[in-house]
C-alpha cells in the first residue's frame, strides 16, 4: 500500500510539473508571437513612413527631372514592399492557397494604380511554400505586375494581366504576362535595369532564374526548385 501511495503521488507530481511547464511554454510562445507581430507591424509602418517621406521630397523637385523619377521609383517599391509585408504576416492571408493570396495582393496593386479596370487572371496549381520563399515570390510577382501597370496600358484604360503557377517534376514555374506592346528590344539599356537587378537577386534567393519572353505582350517566367 505504501508503494502504491508513493507511486501515485510521484505520478501526480510529475503530471502537475509537466502541466506547469506546458502552460509556461504556451505563455512564452504567445508572448513571442505577440512581440513578433508587433515587430512586423512596426516594420511595415516604417516602410510606409519612408515612402511618405520620399513623396514629400519628390514634391520639391521639378516634374520629370531625374531626381523626381528616381524618388517615384523608390517610393513605389517601398509601398509595394509594405503591402507584401503586411499580407505575409497576416495569418489569415498566409494560410490561403497561393492563387487566392496572389489574386488578393495583385488586385490591391491594380486598384491602387491609374488603370483600375485592368483584368486580373490567376491560375495556380496547389502549392505550399515556406514563408521565405513566399516572400520572394510575392515581391517578384508584385514587381512584375507593377511594371505591367506602368508600361503595358499607356493610352488605354483596360487590359489584362495573367499570373500562372505550375508545379512540374519538382520545379515551380511562375509566369506573369500582359497584353501590352511587349518587352522592347533595348530592354537591357532602359531605366528598368534596377528593377531587373532586384528581380534577379530575388530569383537567386530561390535558387532559380528569371526568363523574359518577347512577343505580343510582355511575358516573364520565374523558374525555381520546389
C-alpha positions, 0 to 999 in steps of 0.5 A: 500500500505504501508503494502504491501511495508513493507511486501515485503521488510521484505520478501526480507530481510529475503530471502537475510539473509537466502541466506547469511547464506546458502552460509556461511554454504556451505563455512564452510562445504567445508572448513571442508571437505577440512581440513578433507581430508587433515587430512586423507591424512596426516594420511595415509602418516604417516602410510606409513612413519612408515612402511618405517621406520620399513623396514629400521630397519628390514634391520639391523637385521639378516634374520629370527631372531625374531626381523626381523619377528616381524618388517615384521609383523608390517610393513605389517599391517601398509601398509595394514592399509594405503591402507584401509585408503586411499580407505575409504576416497576416495569418489569415492571408498566409494560410490561403492557397497561393492563387487566392493570396496572389489574386488578393495582393495583385488586385490591391496593386491594380486598384491602387494604380491609374488603370483600375479596370485592368483584368486580373487572371490567376491560375495556380496549381496547389502549392505550399511554400515556406514563408521565405520563399513566399516572400520572394515570390510575392515581391517578384510577382508584385514587381512584375505586375507593377511594371505591367501597370506602368508600361503595358496600358499607356493610352488605354484604360483596360487590359489584362494581366495573367499570373500562372503557377505550375508545379512540374517534376519538382520545379515551380514555374511562375509566369506573369504576362500582359497584353501590352506592346511587349518587352522592347528590344533595348530592354537591357539599356532602359531605366528598368535595369534596377528593377531587373537587378532586384528581380534577379537577386530575388530569383537567386534567393530561390535558387532559380532564374528569371526568363523574359519572353518577347512577343505580343505582350510582355511575358516573364517566367520565374523558374525555381526548385520546389 
